[in-house]
Amino acid sequence: MKTTSDSRVRAAGAVLRIDLNALVENYRILQRQTGAAEVGAVVKADAYGLGAIPVADALAGAGCRHFFVAHLGEAIALRDGLDGGQPIYVLNGLQPGAEAVAAAAGVVPVLNSLDQMARWAAQAREHGAVLPAVLQVDSGMGRLGLSPEETDQLVAEPDRLEGIALQLVMSHLACGDTPDAEANAQQYARFTDLASRFPGVRRSLDNSGGAFLGRNHFDLVRAGIALYGGAPHVGRPNPMRAVVSLDAHIIQVRDLPAGAGVGYGLTSVAEAPRRIATIGVGYADGWPRCVSNRGSAYIGGRRVPVAGRVSMDSMTLDVTGIEENLLQPGAPVELLGPHQGIDHAAADADTIAYEILTQLGARYARDYLPAGSTPV
Ligand SMILES: *Cc1c(COP(=O)(O)O)cnc(C)c1O
């Protein structure tokens, strides 16, 4: 997989490889898992840091027909970059004053309140048009969407939907990543009931975790993290293929005598002599500072612990005992890859794979393995 020129790689602190083949394979795994339901792709936050346009392009090529982002600005950027005219849904809905821009861009807002609905209907009236929208109902997460009472009010006053073509009624799971949570069955039942008030409208409840709950998935699944290789369920075997790898390289190696500290604050001091390698990735690249003195990297498949604090642009690894020929300047150091996946890196940082991915830095050289190419 030598698509990145060596000079670009050497000019950056690390190279981030994004395997669009694995992405497409994950889309197919999800599709098999959810049977008759369609799988839509959640590409908010620049496709969880992996690049919304290349990711959406690859998925569209594999047959994906629905794309979700969080903000109107993300939707407009994707609309400009995606050729096929697939619907792009804005999960955070419609900010006051954004109606004309959203309508002109041809994107589909998720209406989360009766107020948003009134403004979208007014926009439709003003232009004598019918505008598409998704209706979100709150089935128990307490974040966005119409409450059950507001849903009743809407059903009693159907004129509120005049000029609006409902594409979908949706809700979101609070505990989709925890299959044993009772809330999943409660939300499923409440959503089934709320959605039944809108006969004939397609329904969407599940995210990645929901897609693996082994029950009916309604009409459309909104998958994010599983497409990008994250485990759908915390602490369970991960059926998805890894999509990202991140390789830094060694800048310098030094030998420290017993009792010498390393890094800001000299927080790491060893009783014995040790060898320290410095790599050019730090917290400004999104590598979490909280893995200071507890995270890992891998050299030649062997674990090398982070020694001392993670700096802004670099971090120090204890490479004592690693073969000399693997420690030359420029030698590769795995931060994400076969020995350390995104869920593993997240656990070291007390966070979730979503945060590891979305923080991945803008300074890395990026290397996309195109969909349809043969993995090396
Ligand atoms: C982010 C998001 C998703 C995707 O969730 P994953 O757990 O990444 O699959 C789906 N639906 C909504 C409403 C979201 O905000």
The ligand as an SDF file (V2000), in Angstrom:
LIG
                    3D

 15 15  0  0  0  0  0  0  0  0999 V2000
  -24.2750    9.9020   15.8600 C   0  0  0  0  0  0  0  0  0  0  0  0
  -25.6460    9.3670   15.6400 C   0  0  0  0  0  0  0  0  0  0  0  0
  -25.8450    8.1090   15.0530 C   0  0  0  0  0  0  0  0  0  0  0  0
  -24.7170    7.1470   14.7710 C   0  0  0  0  0  0  0  0  0  0  0  0
  -24.3830    6.4780   15.9640 O   0  0  0  0  0  0  0  0  0  0  0  0
  -23.2910    5.3080   15.9990 P   0  0  0  0  0  0  0  0  0  0  0  0
  -23.3540    4.8380   17.4070 O   0  0  0  0  0  0  0  0  0  0  0  0
  -21.9960    5.9440   15.6560 O   0  0  0  0  0  0  0  0  0  0  0  0
  -23.6910    4.2820   15.0150 O   0  0  0  0  0  0  0  0  0  0  0  0
  -27.1470    7.7310   14.7290 C   0  0  0  0  0  0  0  0  0  0  0  0
  -28.1920    8.5410   15.0130 N   0  0  0  0  0  0  0  0  0  0  0  0
  -28.0450    9.7320   15.6250 C   0  0  0  0  0  0  0  0  0  0  0  0
  -29.2400   10.5460   15.9250 C   0  0  0  0  0  0  0  0  0  0  0  0
  -26.7780   10.1800   15.9700 C   0  0  0  0  0  0  0  0  0  0  0  0
  -26.6380   11.3480   16.6020 O   0  0  0  0  0  0  0  0  0  0  0  0
  1  2  1  0
  2  3  1  0
  2 14  2  0
  3  4  1  0
  3 10  2  0
  4  5  1  0
  5  6  1  0
  6  7  2  0
  6  8  1  0
  6  9  1  0
 10 11  1  0
 11 12  2  0
 12 13  1  0
 12 14  1  0
 14 15  1  0
M  END
$$$$
